[in-house]
Amino acid sequence: MTIVGLTGDEAVAHAVKQSKADIVAAYPITPQTIMVERFSKYVADGEVHTGYVCVESEHSALSACVGASLTGARVFTATASQGLALMHEMLYIASGLRCPIVMGVANRALSAPINIHGDHSDMMASRDSGWVQIYAEDAQEAYDWTLLAFKLAEDKDVQLPLSVNLDGFIISHSMEGVDVLEDEAVVQFLQTRKPPFTIDPEKPVTVGALCLPDYYFEFKRQQVEAMANVCGVLEKACREYKGIAGRNYGALEAFGMEDAQAAIVCLGSTAGTAREVARKLRAQGKKVGVIKPWLYRPFPTEEIISASKRVKALAVLDRAVSFGAPYGALCSDIVSALYSLRESPRIFNVVYGLGGRDIQPSDIEVVFNEALEAAERGVIRQETMFLGERE
């Protein structure tokens, strides 16, 4: 392995280069642009033999990816915010047609008003579109998960599209030392895609036909079953990846949860800040922990239950608002996952970081202390906490 200075966007592009993707179709949008801009340079310089499709919109980008994927090609695209919103129709078509497309998403706030900075509102708005969703904490994870994404999406028992999410600007534009694998190791890990079915003019098949009540239900059930296969396939892929990269991945990462009385659950880059604050508080004798789901769809219910079984209070951090709902998306899933437990922890919701607003260690400490108080008293706030809001 070699350590290379890469931003999160560049780390994704480097992983796609090593994956030997057959087709990349994309349209630029901040803060994702660097992913496809860097990859287009690889194409122009002859470093890859990928077909690069220039399109007029994000909707067209994903449409081109669907067609390419159905021929058996390994396919990548990337987007963010309004671009993902414009793709919305095609997200369902990609998953319904079982196209294992990998997409890099530099998460960004949705308009209006216009904002180019990072929160999770774009992908949370698409959480039920049938895509496997991964959230990376830093550039290293963005690189590793992009390689794992092709392995997972293309598995014969999955065959679903997958998004690798990284926080806009916080990860997408921040340079870090990234441990990259040798090209040969990646080729051996991924091998060539072997699709179970392809479209071929010599062997015509019907794809995407009209499907009325007599069969549509069964198609959706097949997608449900494919999602159910993800966790097992992911575990196997992560074991194999550890063998070549030496890094541990899975459905989630837990810190301090072996004895935690109170914990924070969060996605993406915030987890690093939360861990640092947790280390400080644990040094003071406070039993706190952090749960960072890497896998968000399918939701890792069993892993969440296992990580939370000793904790008395959970603060769930959402970097998006679910307007009109009792909780944000991540908190709603946590409540659902733990509802059936005989002794479920006290859970409260924290909304933070909208439109890229910074979250400080002092903010995280406030949340930990509130969770510790809830663990001690057995009483939690009923309303959502809006963290870092201007008075």
The 8 nearest C-alpha neighbors of each residue, nearest first, counted from 0:
[[1, 180, 179, 181, 178, 2, 244, 184],
 [0, 2, 179, 178, 3, 180, 181, 177],
 [1, 3, 178, 177, 176, 179, 0, 4],
 [4, 2, 177, 176, 5, 1, 178, 179],
 [5, 3, 176, 175, 177, 174, 2, 6],
 [6, 4, 174, 9, 175, 10, 3, 177],
 [5, 7, 174, 173, 9, 172, 8, 171],
 [6, 8, 138, 171, 10, 170, 9, 172],
 [9, 7, 171, 34, 11, 10, 6, 33],
 [8, 10, 12, 6, 11, 7, 5, 34],
 [11, 9, 142, 7, 13, 8, 12, 5],
 [10, 12, 142, 14, 8, 9, 13, 141],
 [13, 11, 9, 15, 34, 14, 10, 38],
 [14, 12, 16, 10, 11, 15, 9, 17],
 [13, 15, 17, 11, 16, 12, 142, 146],
 [16, 14, 18, 12, 17, 13, 11, 20],
 [15, 17, 13, 14, 18, 19, 12, 47],
 [18, 16, 14, 19, 15, 182, 13, 185],
 [17, 19, 15, 16, 20, 14, 185, 186],
 [20, 18, 17, 16, 21, 15, 47, 49],
 [19, 21, 73, 18, 22, 74, 49, 15],
 [20, 22, 49, 73, 72, 74, 50, 19],
 [23, 21, 50, 74, 49, 20, 51, 73],
 [22, 24, 75, 51, 76, 74, 52, 50],
 [25, 23, 52, 60, 76, 51, 64, 53],
 [26, 24, 60, 76, 77, 57, 23, 53],
 [25, 27, 57, 56, 54, 60, 28, 55],
 [28, 26, 32, 25, 31, 29, 78, 35],
 [27, 29, 32, 31, 30, 78, 79, 26],
 [30, 28, 31, 32, 115, 27, 79, 105],
 [29, 31, 167, 32, 105, 28, 168, 171],
 [30, 32, 29, 105, 28, 33, 78, 34],
 [33, 31, 27, 28, 34, 29, 30, 35],
 [32, 34, 36, 35, 37, 31, 8, 9],
 [35, 33, 8, 12, 32, 37, 36, 9],
 [34, 36, 38, 37, 33, 32, 39, 25],
 [37, 35, 33, 39, 38, 34, 32, 40],
 [38, 36, 40, 35, 39, 34, 33, 12],
 [37, 39, 35, 41, 40, 36, 12, 34],
 [40, 38, 42, 36, 41, 37, 35, 43],
 [41, 39, 43, 37, 42, 38, 44, 36],
 [40, 42, 38, 46, 44, 39, 43, 47],
 [41, 43, 39, 45, 40, 47, 44, 46],
 [42, 44, 40, 45, 41, 39, 46, 47],
 [45, 43, 41, 42, 46, 40, 47, 39],
 [44, 46, 42, 47, 43, 41, 48, 40],
 [45, 47, 41, 44, 42, 48, 43, 16],
 [48, 46, 42, 45, 49, 41, 16, 19],
 [49, 47, 42, 50, 45, 46, 21, 19],
 [50, 48, 21, 22, 47, 51, 20, 42],
 [49, 51, 22, 21, 23, 52, 48, 42],
 [52, 50, 23, 24, 22, 49, 53, 39],
 [51, 53, 24, 23, 54, 50, 25, 22],
 [54, 52, 24, 51, 25, 55, 26, 60],
 [55, 53, 56, 60, 59, 52, 26, 25],
 [54, 56, 59, 26, 53, 57, 60, 58],
 [57, 55, 59, 58, 54, 26, 60, 82],
 [56, 58, 60, 59, 26, 82, 86, 85],
 [57, 59, 86, 56, 60, 61, 85, 62],
 [60, 58, 62, 56, 57, 61, 54, 63],
 [61, 59, 57, 25, 24, 63, 62, 58],
 [60, 62, 64, 63, 59, 58, 65, 57],
 [63, 61, 59, 65, 64, 60, 58, 66],
 [64, 62, 66, 60, 61, 65, 59, 67],
 [63, 65, 61, 67, 62, 66, 68, 74],
 [66, 64, 68, 62, 63, 67, 93, 61],
 [65, 67, 63, 69, 64, 68, 62, 70],
 [68, 66, 64, 70, 69, 65, 72, 63],
 [67, 69, 72, 65, 71, 70, 66, 98],
 [68, 70, 66, 71, 197, 67, 198, 65],
 [71, 69, 197, 198, 68, 67, 72, 66],
 [72, 70, 68, 69, 197, 194, 73, 67],
 [71, 73, 68, 21, 70, 67, 74, 22],
 [74, 72, 20, 21, 68, 192, 22, 71],
 [73, 75, 22, 100, 20, 23, 72, 68],
 [76, 74, 101, 23, 102, 100, 22, 20],
 [75, 77, 102, 25, 24, 23, 103, 101],
 [78, 76, 103, 102, 104, 25, 31, 75],
 [77, 79, 104, 82, 31, 83, 28, 103],
 [80, 78, 104, 83, 82, 105, 106, 107],
 [79, 81, 121, 107, 83, 109, 82, 108],
 [82, 80, 84, 83, 85, 109, 79, 110],
 [83, 81, 85, 84, 79, 80, 57, 78],
 [82, 84, 86, 80, 79, 85, 81, 78],
 [83, 85, 81, 87, 82, 86, 80, 121],
 [84, 86, 82, 83, 87, 58, 81, 57],
 [87, 85, 58, 83, 84, 89, 88, 57],
 [86, 88, 84, 90, 89, 85, 83, 91],
 [89, 87, 90, 86, 91, 92, 85, 58],
 [88, 90, 92, 91, 86, 87, 93, 61],
 [91, 89, 87, 93, 92, 88, 128, 86],
 [92, 90, 128, 94, 89, 93, 95, 88],
 [91, 93, 89, 95, 94, 90, 96, 88],
 [94, 92, 90, 98, 96, 91, 95, 65],
 [93, 95, 97, 91, 96, 129, 92, 159],
 [96, 94, 92, 97, 93, 91, 222, 129],
 [95, 97, 93, 94, 98, 92, 207, 206],
 [98, 96, 94, 159, 158, 95, 93, 99],
 [97, 99, 93, 159, 100, 96, 160, 68],
 [100, 98, 160, 159, 152, 158, 153, 97],
 [99, 101, 160, 74, 98, 75, 161, 102],
 [102, 100, 75, 161, 162, 160, 149, 74],
 [103, 101, 162, 76, 77, 75, 163, 161],
 [102, 104, 77, 163, 162, 164, 76, 78],
 [103, 105, 164, 78, 79, 106, 77, 163],
 [106, 104, 167, 165, 31, 79, 166, 30],
 [105, 107, 167, 166, 117, 104, 79, 119],
 [108, 106, 117, 80, 118, 116, 167, 79],
 [109, 107, 118, 354, 117, 120, 80, 114],
 [108, 110, 80, 121, 81, 120, 111, 107],
 [111, 109, 113, 112, 114, 108, 81, 80],
 [112, 110, 113, 109, 114, 108, 81, 354],
 [111, 113, 110, 114, 109, 108, 354, 115],
 [114, 112, 110, 111, 115, 109, 108, 354],
 [113, 115, 116, 108, 354, 112, 110, 109],
 [116, 114, 107, 108, 29, 113, 117, 30],
 [117, 115, 355, 107, 354, 114, 167, 108],
 [118, 116, 107, 167, 355, 106, 166, 108],
 [117, 119, 107, 108, 318, 353, 354, 355],
 [120, 118, 318, 319, 121, 106, 122, 123],
 [119, 121, 319, 123, 108, 122, 118, 124],
 [122, 120, 80, 124, 119, 123, 109, 108],
 [121, 123, 125, 124, 120, 119, 126, 106],
 [124, 122, 126, 120, 125, 121, 119, 328],
 [123, 125, 122, 121, 126, 120, 127, 84],
 [126, 124, 122, 123, 128, 127, 121, 87],
 [125, 127, 123, 128, 124, 122, 296, 130],
 [128, 126, 129, 125, 130, 124, 123, 296],
 [129, 127, 91, 125, 126, 130, 90, 94],
 [128, 130, 94, 127, 91, 131, 222, 126],
 [131, 129, 160, 161, 128, 132, 94, 159],
 [130, 132, 161, 296, 297, 160, 162, 129],
 [133, 131, 296, 162, 295, 161, 294, 130],
 [132, 134, 294, 163, 293, 164, 295, 162],
 [135, 133, 164, 293, 267, 163, 165, 266],
 [136, 134, 267, 140, 165, 141, 137, 164],
 [135, 137, 268, 267, 140, 134, 270, 165],
 [138, 136, 140, 139, 170, 135, 268, 141],
 [139, 137, 7, 141, 140, 10, 170, 6],
 [140, 138, 177, 142, 141, 137, 143, 178],
 [139, 141, 143, 135, 142, 137, 138, 144],
 [140, 142, 138, 144, 135, 139, 143, 11],
 [143, 141, 10, 11, 139, 140, 145, 144],
 [144, 142, 140, 146, 145, 141, 139, 147],
 [143, 145, 147, 141, 146, 142, 148, 140],
 [146, 144, 148, 142, 147, 143, 141, 14],
 [147, 145, 148, 144, 143, 149, 14, 142],
 [146, 148, 144, 150, 145, 149, 151, 143],
 [149, 147, 145, 151, 146, 150, 144, 152],
 [148, 150, 152, 151, 147, 146, 153, 101],
 [151, 149, 147, 148, 153, 152, 189, 154],
 [150, 152, 148, 154, 149, 153, 147, 233],
 [151, 153, 99, 149, 159, 158, 154, 150],
 [154, 152, 158, 99, 151, 150, 149, 155],
 [153, 155, 157, 151, 156, 152, 158, 150],
 [156, 154, 157, 158, 153, 195, 194, 193],
 [155, 157, 154, 225, 228, 158, 232, 229],
 [156, 158, 225, 154, 159, 155, 152, 229],
 [159, 157, 99, 153, 97, 152, 154, 155],
 [158, 160, 99, 97, 152, 157, 98, 94],
 [161, 159, 99, 100, 130, 98, 94, 101],
 [160, 162, 131, 101, 130, 132, 152, 102],
 [163, 161, 102, 132, 103, 101, 164, 133],
 [162, 164, 103, 133, 104, 134, 102, 132],
 [165, 163, 134, 104, 133, 105, 135, 162],
 [164, 166, 105, 135, 106, 170, 134, 167],
 [167, 165, 106, 170, 117, 169, 105, 168],
 [166, 168, 117, 105, 106, 171, 169, 107],
 [169, 167, 172, 171, 170, 166, 30, 117],
 [170, 168, 167, 166, 171, 173, 172, 117],
 [171, 169, 7, 173, 166, 168, 172, 137],
 [170, 172, 7, 168, 8, 167, 6, 173],
 [173, 171, 168, 6, 170, 7, 169, 174],
 [174, 172, 6, 170, 171, 169, 7, 175],
 [175, 173, 6, 5, 4, 172, 7, 176],
 [176, 174, 4, 5, 177, 6, 138, 173],
 [175, 177, 4, 3, 2, 5, 178, 174],
 [178, 176, 139, 3, 2, 179, 175, 4],
 [177, 179, 2, 1, 0, 3, 176, 180],
 [180, 178, 1, 0, 177, 2, 181, 3],
 [181, 179, 0, 182, 184, 1, 185, 178],
 [180, 182, 184, 183, 0, 185, 179, 1],
 [183, 181, 185, 184, 17, 186, 180, 18],
 [182, 184, 186, 185, 181, 187, 180, 188],
 [183, 185, 187, 181, 182, 186, 188, 180],
 [186, 184, 188, 182, 187, 183, 189, 17],
 [187, 185, 183, 190, 189, 188, 184, 182],
 [186, 188, 184, 190, 185, 189, 183, 182],
 [189, 187, 185, 186, 190, 184, 240, 239],
 [188, 190, 186, 187, 150, 185, 191, 18],
 [191, 189, 186, 187, 188, 192, 185, 18],
 [192, 190, 193, 189, 186, 73, 19, 187],
 [191, 193, 194, 73, 190, 153, 71, 72],
 [192, 194, 191, 195, 71, 153, 155, 154],
 [195, 193, 196, 71, 192, 197, 155, 153],
 [194, 196, 193, 197, 155, 71, 158, 192],
 [197, 195, 194, 198, 71, 69, 70, 193],
 [198, 196, 70, 69, 71, 199, 194, 195],
 [197, 199, 70, 69, 204, 203, 200, 196],
 [198, 200, 202, 201, 203, 197, 70, 204],
 [201, 199, 203, 202, 198, 204, 197, 70],
 [200, 202, 199, 203, 198, 204, 197, 70],
 [201, 203, 199, 200, 204, 198, 197, 205],
 [204, 202, 200, 199, 201, 198, 205, 197],
 [205, 203, 206, 198, 202, 199, 197, 200],
 [204, 206, 208, 207, 203, 198, 209, 202],
 [207, 205, 208, 204, 96, 198, 69, 209],
 [208, 206, 209, 96, 205, 210, 92, 95],
 [207, 209, 206, 210, 205, 211, 96, 204],
 [210, 208, 211, 207, 215, 206, 214, 205],
 [209, 211, 215, 208, 214, 212, 213, 207],
 [210, 212, 213, 215, 214, 209, 216, 208],
 [213, 211, 215, 214, 216, 210, 217, 209],
 [212, 214, 211, 215, 216, 210, 217, 218],
 [215, 213, 217, 216, 212, 210, 211, 218],
 [214, 216, 218, 210, 217, 212, 211, 213],
 [217, 215, 219, 218, 214, 220, 212, 213],
 [216, 218, 220, 219, 214, 215, 221, 213],
 [219, 217, 221, 215, 220, 216, 222, 214],
 [220, 218, 222, 216, 221, 217, 223, 215],
 [221, 219, 223, 217, 222, 218, 224, 216],
 [220, 222, 224, 218, 219, 223, 225, 217],
 [221, 223, 225, 219, 220, 224, 226, 218],
 [224, 222, 220, 226, 221, 225, 227, 219],
 [223, 225, 227, 221, 226, 222, 220, 228],
 [226, 224, 157, 222, 228, 227, 223, 221],
 [227, 225, 223, 229, 228, 224, 297, 222],
 [226, 228, 224, 225, 229, 223, 230, 297],
 [229, 227, 225, 226, 231, 230, 157, 156],
 [228, 230, 232, 226, 227, 231, 233, 157],
 [231, 229, 233, 232, 228, 234, 227, 250],
 [230, 232, 234, 233, 229, 228, 235, 227],
 [233, 231, 229, 235, 234, 230, 236, 228],
 [234, 232, 230, 236, 231, 235, 229, 237],
 [235, 233, 237, 231, 232, 236, 249, 230],
 [234, 236, 232, 238, 233, 237, 239, 231],
 [237, 235, 233, 239, 238, 234, 240, 232],
 [236, 238, 240, 234, 239, 235, 248, 233],
 [239, 237, 241, 235, 240, 236, 234, 242],
 [238, 240, 236, 242, 237, 241, 235, 243],
 [241, 239, 237, 242, 243, 238, 244, 236],
 [242, 240, 245, 246, 244, 238, 239, 243],
 [241, 243, 239, 240, 245, 244, 238, 246],
 [242, 244, 240, 241, 245, 239, 184, 180],
 [245, 243, 241, 246, 240, 242, 180, 0],
 [244, 246, 241, 242, 243, 247, 240, 238],
 [247, 245, 241, 244, 248, 240, 242, 243],
 [248, 246, 241, 245, 237, 249, 238, 240],
 [249, 247, 237, 246, 250, 251, 252, 241],
 [248, 250, 251, 234, 237, 233, 247, 293],
 [249, 251, 294, 293, 292, 299, 248, 230],
 [252, 250, 292, 293, 249, 291, 294, 253],
 [251, 253, 291, 290, 292, 254, 293, 250],
 [254, 252, 290, 289, 256, 291, 251, 255],
 [253, 255, 289, 288, 256, 290, 252, 274],
 [256, 254, 288, 257, 259, 287, 258, 289],
 [255, 257, 259, 288, 258, 254, 253, 306],
 [256, 258, 255, 259, 309, 254, 306, 288],
 [259, 257, 256, 286, 260, 255, 309, 310],
 [260, 258, 286, 287, 256, 288, 261, 310],
 [259, 261, 310, 311, 286, 287, 374, 258],
 [262, 260, 312, 287, 371, 259, 370, 310],
 [263, 261, 288, 313, 287, 289, 314, 312],
 [262, 264, 314, 289, 313, 315, 290, 265],
 [265, 263, 290, 315, 291, 289, 316, 314],
 [266, 264, 316, 291, 270, 315, 263, 290],
 [267, 265, 291, 292, 134, 270, 269, 268],
 [266, 268, 136, 135, 134, 269, 270, 166],
 [267, 269, 136, 270, 271, 137, 166, 266],
 [270, 268, 272, 271, 267, 273, 266, 265],
 [269, 271, 273, 268, 272, 265, 267, 274],
 [272, 270, 274, 273, 269, 268, 275, 136],
 [273, 271, 275, 269, 270, 274, 360, 276],
 [272, 274, 270, 276, 271, 275, 277, 269],
 [275, 273, 277, 271, 276, 272, 270, 278],
 [276, 274, 278, 272, 277, 273, 271, 279],
 [277, 275, 279, 273, 278, 274, 360, 280],
 [276, 278, 274, 280, 275, 279, 281, 287],
 [279, 277, 281, 275, 276, 280, 274, 282],
 [278, 280, 276, 282, 277, 281, 275, 283],
 [281, 279, 283, 277, 282, 285, 278, 276],
 [280, 282, 285, 284, 278, 283, 279, 286],
 [283, 281, 279, 280, 284, 278, 285, 277],
 [284, 282, 280, 281, 285, 279, 278, 286],
 [283, 285, 281, 282, 286, 280, 287, 279],
 [286, 284, 281, 280, 283, 287, 282, 371],
 [287, 285, 259, 260, 281, 284, 258, 261],
 [286, 288, 259, 261, 262, 260, 285, 277],
 [289, 287, 255, 262, 256, 254, 259, 277],
 [288, 290, 263, 254, 262, 253, 264, 274],
 [291, 289, 253, 264, 252, 263, 292, 254],
 [290, 292, 252, 265, 251, 266, 264, 270],
 [293, 291, 251, 294, 266, 250, 252, 295],
 [294, 292, 251, 134, 133, 250, 291, 295],
 [293, 295, 133, 250, 292, 296, 132, 251],
 [294, 296, 298, 132, 297, 133, 292, 293],
 [297, 295, 298, 132, 131, 294, 130, 126],
 [296, 298, 295, 226, 299, 131, 294, 229],
 [297, 299, 296, 295, 300, 294, 332, 336],
 [300, 298, 302, 301, 303, 297, 250, 294],
 [299, 301, 303, 336, 302, 298, 304, 333],
 [302, 300, 304, 303, 299, 305, 336, 306],
 [301, 303, 305, 304, 299, 300, 306, 250],
 [302, 304, 300, 306, 301, 305, 307, 299],
 [305, 303, 301, 307, 302, 306, 308, 300],
 [304, 306, 302, 303, 308, 307, 301, 309],
 [305, 307, 303, 304, 308, 302, 256, 253],
 [308, 306, 304, 310, 305, 309, 303, 256],
 [307, 309, 305, 310, 304, 306, 343, 344],
 [310, 308, 307, 311, 258, 259, 260, 257],
 [309, 311, 260, 307, 259, 261, 308, 312],
 [310, 312, 344, 374, 260, 261, 345, 309],
 [313, 311, 345, 261, 344, 374, 370, 346],
 [314, 312, 346, 262, 263, 261, 345, 315],
 [313, 315, 263, 347, 346, 348, 370, 262],
 [314, 316, 264, 348, 330, 263, 349, 313],
 [315, 317, 349, 265, 350, 264, 348, 314],
 [318, 316, 350, 319, 327, 329, 349, 351],
 [319, 317, 351, 119, 118, 352, 350, 353],
 [320, 318, 120, 119, 317, 353, 118, 321],
 [321, 319, 327, 322, 350, 120, 318, 317],
 [322, 320, 327, 324, 323, 328, 319, 326],
 [321, 323, 324, 320, 327, 325, 326, 319],
 [322, 324, 321, 325, 326, 320, 327, 328],
 [323, 325, 326, 321, 322, 327, 320, 328],
 [324, 326, 323, 327, 331, 321, 383, 382],
 [327, 325, 324, 331, 330, 348, 328, 321],
 [326, 328, 321, 330, 320, 329, 317, 331],
 [327, 329, 331, 330, 332, 321, 326, 123],
 [330, 328, 332, 331, 327, 317, 333, 315],
 [329, 331, 333, 327, 332, 315, 328, 326],
 [332, 330, 328, 334, 329, 333, 326, 327],
 [331, 333, 335, 329, 330, 334, 336, 328],
 [332, 334, 330, 336, 335, 331, 337, 329],
 [335, 333, 331, 337, 332, 336, 338, 330],
 [336, 334, 332, 338, 333, 337, 331, 339],
 [335, 337, 333, 300, 334, 338, 332, 304],
 [336, 338, 334, 335, 340, 339, 343, 333],
 [339, 337, 335, 340, 334, 336, 343, 333],
 [338, 340, 337, 341, 336, 343, 335, 342],
 [341, 339, 343, 342, 337, 338, 304, 336],
 [340, 342, 343, 339, 338, 337, 344, 308],
 [343, 341, 340, 344, 308, 339, 311, 337],
 [342, 344, 340, 337, 341, 338, 345, 339],
 [345, 343, 311, 312, 346, 310, 342, 313],
 [344, 346, 312, 313, 311, 343, 379, 347],
 [347, 345, 313, 312, 314, 344, 348, 315],
 [346, 348, 314, 315, 313, 380, 379, 349],
 [349, 347, 315, 383, 314, 330, 316, 384],
 [348, 350, 384, 316, 383, 385, 315, 317],
 [351, 349, 317, 385, 316, 318, 386, 384],
 [350, 352, 386, 318, 353, 385, 349, 317],
 [351, 353, 356, 355, 318, 357, 358, 354],
 [354, 352, 355, 118, 356, 351, 318, 319],
 [355, 353, 108, 116, 118, 356, 117, 114],
 [354, 356, 117, 116, 352, 353, 118, 357],
 [357, 355, 352, 354, 353, 358, 351, 387],
 [358, 356, 352, 355, 359, 387, 351, 353],
 [357, 359, 352, 362, 356, 360, 387, 351],
 [358, 360, 362, 361, 357, 363, 272, 387],
 [361, 359, 363, 362, 364, 276, 272, 358],
 [360, 362, 364, 359, 363, 365, 358, 276],
 [363, 361, 359, 365, 360, 364, 358, 366],
 [362, 364, 360, 366, 365, 361, 367, 273],
 [363, 365, 361, 367, 366, 362, 368, 360],
 [364, 366, 362, 368, 363, 367, 369, 361],
 [367, 365, 363, 369, 364, 368, 370, 362],
 [368, 366, 364, 370, 369, 365, 371, 363],
 [369, 367, 371, 365, 370, 366, 364, 372],
 [368, 370, 372, 366, 371, 367, 373, 365],
 [369, 371, 373, 367, 368, 372, 261, 312],
 [372, 370, 368, 374, 261, 373, 369, 367],
 [371, 373, 369, 375, 374, 370, 376, 368],
 [372, 374, 370, 378, 377, 376, 379, 371],
 [373, 375, 312, 371, 311, 372, 377, 376],
 [376, 374, 372, 373, 377, 371, 311, 378],
 [377, 375, 373, 378, 374, 372, 379, 371],
 [376, 378, 373, 374, 375, 379, 345, 372],
 [377, 379, 373, 376, 380, 345, 374, 372],
 [380, 378, 373, 381, 345, 347, 377, 346],
 [379, 381, 382, 347, 378, 383, 384, 373],
 [382, 380, 379, 383, 347, 348, 384, 378],
 [381, 383, 380, 384, 348, 347, 325, 326],
 [384, 382, 348, 349, 385, 381, 347, 350],
 [383, 385, 349, 386, 350, 348, 382, 347],
 [386, 384, 350, 349, 351, 388, 383, 387],
 [385, 387, 351, 388, 384, 350, 349, 362],
 [388, 386, 389, 385, 351, 358, 362, 352],
 [387, 389, 386, 385, 390, 351, 352, 356],
 [390, 388, 387, 386, 385, 356, 351, 352],
 [389, 388, 387, 385, 386, 384, 356, 351]]
